[in-house]
Amino acid sequence: MKVGINVKTIIKEFAIAAAVSFIIMQFIRPVTIMGRSMEPTLSSGDRAFVSLVAYKRTTPERGDIVVFKSRLKDASGKSKTLIKRVVALPGEKIRIEEGRIIVDGKELVDNVSLEGMEGYNMSERIVDNGCYFCIGDNRLHSTDSRSLDVGTVPIKKILGRVVYRYFPLEKMAAIKTMV
């Protein structure tokens, strides 16, 4: 019995693995959460999968956590990628009173703490057509659509929807839509 390394088999298996990885990466992409703007839902260092095809046939819904290219720039001058929750849809009126989000006259009921937000107010804005108003779950520590530097998020800037946290292992689970 002859045991040896079959180079052709190794190359073939490597090529298959590379092709499968390439195909999968067309549909999902791993991301690492940086910062605390989405706590407690997602923490800095968490790793998750983003569906790149989530909005090919549909549009974001209120409560979705989306990944988008913002107008903010990083140290190298590239657009910063942000992860935030959709709270208002195109054409809706949004305002914040004492930290509570009001959309089209109805208060959003979510599981986000209002601690420290009691005095925060934002005058009413109308979300532009084709855009979304996105806020971090950790509202005290989030640069998001409330800031004119970020503003509303055009659909063409949304890269995908966060669908599954795979690290840390004890928190591994599908990401649920809230609000």
LINWORA-V139346 format. One record per run of one state. SS is the DSSP state (2 for helix, 1 for strand, 0 for the rest). FROM is the first residue (numbers start at 0). LEN is the number of residues. Records with the same first field share a line. If there is no record, write none. Layout:
BEGIN
SS=FROM-LEN + FROM-LEN
END
This chain:
BEGIN
0=0-6 + 25-2 + 32-14 + 51-13 + 73-5 + 88-4 + 97-2 + 103-2 + 107-14 + 126-4 + 135-3 + 141-11 + 167-1 + 171-1 + 174-5
2=6-19 + 138-3 + 154-3 + 168-3
1=27-5 + 46-5 + 64-9 + 78-10 + 92-5 + 99-4 + 105-2 + 121-5 + 130-5 + 152-2 + 157-10 + 172-2
END
